[in-house]
Amino acid sequence: MSDNGRRYELHEAVFENDLMRVAAALRMHDVAQKDVH
């Protein structure tokens, strides 16, 4: 997976409707962190 893919892993999982990846990403990442966009 590219650096960009890893950076936006949660976003990609949501857009692909992959609920298992969304759940895993939510457990692994701080969703309260400020988005750089």
Phi and psi restraints in degrees (range 20) as a CNS / XPLOR table:
assign (resid 1 and name C) (resid 2 and name N)
       (resid 2 and name CA) (resid 2 and name C) 1.0 -72.2 20.0 2
assign (resid 2 and name N) (resid 2 and name CA)
       (resid 2 and name C) (resid 3 and name N) 1.0 166.0 20.0 2
assign (resid 2 and name C) (resid 3 and name N)
       (resid 3 and name CA) (resid 3 and name C) 1.0 -58.9 20.0 2
assign (resid 3 and name N) (resid 3 and name CA)
       (resid 3 and name C) (resid 4 and name N) 1.0 -40.2 20.0 2
assign (resid 3 and name C) (resid 4 and name N)
       (resid 4 and name CA) (resid 4 and name C) 1.0 -63.1 20.0 2
assign (resid 4 and name N) (resid 4 and name CA)
       (resid 4 and name C) (resid 5 and name N) 1.0 -41.4 20.0 2
assign (resid 4 and name C) (resid 5 and name N)
       (resid 5 and name CA) (resid 5 and name C) 1.0 -63.1 20.0 2
assign (resid 5 and name N) (resid 5 and name CA)
       (resid 5 and name C) (resid 6 and name N) 1.0 -40.4 20.0 2
assign (resid 5 and name C) (resid 6 and name N)
       (resid 6 and name CA) (resid 6 and name C) 1.0 -69.9 20.0 2
assign (resid 6 and name N) (resid 6 and name CA)
       (resid 6 and name C) (resid 7 and name N) 1.0 -35.5 20.0 2
assign (resid 6 and name C) (resid 7 and name N)
       (resid 7 and name CA) (resid 7 and name C) 1.0 -67.0 20.0 2
assign (resid 7 and name N) (resid 7 and name CA)
       (resid 7 and name C) (resid 8 and name N) 1.0 -35.6 20.0 2
assign (resid 7 and name C) (resid 8 and name N)
       (resid 8 and name CA) (resid 8 and name C) 1.0 -113.5 20.0 2
assign (resid 8 and name N) (resid 8 and name CA)
       (resid 8 and name C) (resid 9 and name N) 1.0 33.7 20.0 2
assign (resid 8 and name C) (resid 9 and name N)
       (resid 9 and name CA) (resid 9 and name C) 1.0 -57.9 20.0 2
assign (resid 9 and name N) (resid 9 and name CA)
       (resid 9 and name C) (resid 10 and name N) 1.0 -43.6 20.0 2
assign (resid 9 and name C) (resid 10 and name N)
       (resid 10 and name CA) (resid 10 and name C) 1.0 -65.1 20.0 2
assign (resid 10 and name N) (resid 10 and name CA)
       (resid 10 and name C) (resid 11 and name N) 1.0 -44.4 20.0 2
assign (resid 10 and name C) (resid 11 and name N)
       (resid 11 and name CA) (resid 11 and name C) 1.0 -59.1 20.0 2
assign (resid 11 and name N) (resid 11 and name CA)
       (resid 11 and name C) (resid 12 and name N) 1.0 -46.0 20.0 2
assign (resid 11 and name C) (resid 12 and name N)
       (resid 12 and name CA) (resid 12 and name C) 1.0 -62.5 20.0 2
assign (resid 12 and name N) (resid 12 and name CA)
       (resid 12 and name C) (resid 13 and name N) 1.0 -42.7 20.0 2
assign (resid 12 and name C) (resid 13 and name N)
       (resid 13 and name CA) (resid 13 and name C) 1.0 -62.1 20.0 2
assign (resid 13 and name N) (resid 13 and name CA)
       (resid 13 and name C) (resid 14 and name N) 1.0 -40.2 20.0 2
assign (resid 13 and name C) (resid 14 and name N)
       (resid 14 and name CA) (resid 14 and name C) 1.0 -64.7 20.0 2
assign (resid 14 and name N) (resid 14 and name CA)
       (resid 14 and name C) (resid 15 and name N) 1.0 -48.1 20.0 2
assign (resid 14 and name C) (resid 15 and name N)
       (resid 15 and name CA) (resid 15 and name C) 1.0 -64.9 20.0 2
assign (resid 15 and name N) (resid 15 and name CA)
       (resid 15 and name C) (resid 16 and name N) 1.0 -29.8 20.0 2
assign (resid 15 and name C) (resid 16 and name N)
       (resid 16 and name CA) (resid 16 and name C) 1.0 -88.0 20.0 2
assign (resid 16 and name N) (resid 16 and name CA)
       (resid 16 and name C) (resid 17 and name N) 1.0 -0.2 20.0 2
assign (resid 16 and name C) (resid 17 and name N)
       (resid 17 and name CA) (resid 17 and name C) 1.0 57.0 20.0 2
assign (resid 17 and name N) (resid 17 and name CA)
       (resid 17 and name C) (resid 18 and name N) 1.0 37.3 20.0 2
assign (resid 17 and name C) (resid 18 and name N)
       (resid 18 and name CA) (resid 18 and name C) 1.0 -95.6 20.0 2
assign (resid 18 and name N) (resid 18 and name CA)
       (resid 18 and name C) (resid 19 and name N) 1.0 89.0 20.0 2
assign (resid 18 and name C) (resid 19 and name N)
       (resid 19 and name CA) (resid 19 and name C) 1.0 -65.9 20.0 2
assign (resid 19 and name N) (resid 19 and name CA)
       (resid 19 and name C) (resid 20 and name N) 1.0 -30.5 20.0 2
assign (resid 19 and name C) (resid 20 and name N)
       (resid 20 and name CA) (resid 20 and name C) 1.0 -66.2 20.0 2
assign (resid 20 and name N) (resid 20 and name CA)
       (resid 20 and name C) (resid 21 and name N) 1.0 -42.5 20.0 2
assign (resid 20 and name C) (resid 21 and name N)
       (resid 21 and name CA) (resid 21 and name C) 1.0 -68.9 20.0 2
assign (resid 21 and name N) (resid 21 and name CA)
       (resid 21 and name C) (resid 22 and name N) 1.0 -36.5 20.0 2
assign (resid 21 and name C) (resid 22 and name N)
       (resid 22 and name CA) (resid 22 and name C) 1.0 -61.0 20.0 2
assign (resid 22 and name N) (resid 22 and name CA)
       (resid 22 and name C) (resid 23 and name N) 1.0 -48.6 20.0 2
assign (resid 22 and name C) (resid 23 and name N)
       (resid 23 and name CA) (resid 23 and name C) 1.0 -61.1 20.0 2
assign (resid 23 and name N) (resid 23 and name CA)
       (resid 23 and name C) (resid 24 and name N) 1.0 -43.1 20.0 2
assign (resid 23 and name C) (resid 24 and name N)
       (resid 24 and name CA) (resid 24 and name C) 1.0 -65.5 20.0 2
assign (resid 24 and name N) (resid 24 and name CA)
       (resid 24 and name C) (resid 25 and name N) 1.0 -42.8 20.0 2
assign (resid 24 and name C) (resid 25 and name N)
       (resid 25 and name CA) (resid 25 and name C) 1.0 -65.2 20.0 2
assign (resid 25 and name N) (resid 25 and name CA)
       (resid 25 and name C) (resid 26 and name N) 1.0 -37.7 20.0 2
assign (resid 25 and name C) (resid 26 and name N)
       (resid 26 and name CA) (resid 26 and name C) 1.0 -65.2 20.0 2
assign (resid 26 and name N) (resid 26 and name CA)
       (resid 26 and name C) (resid 27 and name N) 1.0 -32.6 20.0 2
assign (resid 26 and name C) (resid 27 and name N)
       (resid 27 and name CA) (resid 27 and name C) 1.0 -74.1 20.0 2
assign (resid 27 and name N) (resid 27 and name CA)
       (resid 27 and name C) (resid 28 and name N) 1.0 -29.6 20.0 2
assign (resid 27 and name C) (resid 28 and name N)
       (resid 28 and name CA) (resid 28 and name C) 1.0 -92.5 20.0 2
assign (resid 28 and name N) (resid 28 and name CA)
       (resid 28 and name C) (resid 29 and name N) 1.0 -26.2 20.0 2
assign (resid 28 and name C) (resid 29 and name N)
       (resid 29 and name CA) (resid 29 and name C) 1.0 -115.3 20.0 2
assign (resid 29 and name N) (resid 29 and name CA)
       (resid 29 and name C) (resid 30 and name N) 1.0 152.2 20.0 2
assign (resid 29 and name C) (resid 30 and name N)
       (resid 30 and name CA) (resid 30 and name C) 1.0 -85.7 20.0 2
assign (resid 30 and name N) (resid 30 and name CA)
       (resid 30 and name C) (resid 31 and name N) 1.0 101.3 20.0 2
assign (resid 30 and name C) (resid 31 and name N)
       (resid 31 and name CA) (resid 31 and name C) 1.0 -75.6 20.0 2
assign (resid 31 and name N) (resid 31 and name CA)
       (resid 31 and name C) (resid 32 and name N) 1.0 -10.9 20.0 2
assign (resid 31 and name C) (resid 32 and name N)
       (resid 32 and name CA) (resid 32 and name C) 1.0 -82.1 20.0 2
assign (resid 32 and name N) (resid 32 and name CA)
       (resid 32 and name C) (resid 33 and name N) 1.0 -10.2 20.0 2
assign (resid 32 and name C) (resid 33 and name N)
       (resid 33 and name CA) (resid 33 and name C) 1.0 -65.2 20.0 2
assign (resid 33 and name N) (resid 33 and name CA)
       (resid 33 and name C) (resid 34 and name N) 1.0 142.4 20.0 2
assign (resid 33 and name C) (resid 34 and name N)
       (resid 34 and name CA) (resid 34 and name C) 1.0 -63.6 20.0 2
assign (resid 34 and name N) (resid 34 and name CA)
       (resid 34 and name C) (resid 35 and name N) 1.0 133.8 20.0 2
assign (resid 34 and name C) (resid 35 and name N)
       (resid 35 and name CA) (resid 35 and name C) 1.0 -79.2 20.0 2
assign (resid 35 and name N) (resid 35 and name CA)
       (resid 35 and name C) (resid 36 and name N) 1.0 137.0 20.0 2
assign (resid 35 and name C) (resid 36 and name N)
       (resid 36 and name CA) (resid 36 and name C) 1.0 -79.3 20.0 2
assign (resid 36 and name N) (resid 36 and name CA)
       (resid 36 and name C) (resid 37 and name N) 1.0 -2.6 20.0 2
